[in-house]
Amino acid sequence: MFLGHFAVGLAGKRLAPRASLATLLFASMLLDLLWPIFLLLGWEKVRVDPGNTAFTPFDFVSYPWSHSLHMTLFWSGLVGIVIRAITRDTRVAVWVGAAVASHWVLDWITHRPDLPLWPSGPRAGLGLWNSVSGTVIVESVLFIVGLWLYLRGTRPRGGRGRLSLWSLVVAVSMIYFSSLGKLPAATGERTIALMAMVLWIFIPWCWWIDSTRRTVR
């Protein structure tokens, strides 16, 4: 759930205003930030299988270390502990840790039953991806709500504050809707991993956004 994860990061700024948007988005996207690294290391597997679901051709063959419920809770706790040690702010640590955990919940809603509960364990997923229109509607609504909450909690410092945020919104929307196209079946795992590594660019982008906007409490 691409837009949904961004929605959680944006909404988190309203719920935990002392947390930076970069930190919140890093948390909400963490599993997908780890996934391409684990693919390149050979720890996880994916392939293109046209028709796997109506929304995406990806067949997530194995991703227990980034996307199992067991490891999600581990990453959530680890990130929360690190943030608490850095900020000394329990509220921020709790919300950032919860943002990590939210990733699995949103993926559970969209994925077919391919999300392992623990490495080598049973798999779960409600399968929203079997409906393209349903997926787009749910994700778009979540993204709009997350953006609305972010706008309620921040104000731009001049034109740069508007440019930084709305350029992100446009970029994320373009990536999302362009991904509705089909990938060639021959697309290799390394190519998929390198494409997914693009997600990392949004972390410094969100740091820039924070530097051009002020928090309203």
ABEGO torsion letter per residue (X at the ends): XAAAAAAAAAAAAAABAABBAAAAAAAAAAAAAAAAAAAAAGABBBBBBBGABAABABBBABBAAAABAAAAAAAAAAAAAAAAAAAGBAAAAAAAAAAAAAAAAAAAAABBBABBABBGBBBBEAGAAABAAAAAAAAAAAAAAAAAAAAAABBBBEAAAAAAAAAAAAAAAAAAAAAABBBBAABBAAAAAAAAAAAAAAAAAAAAAAAABBBBX
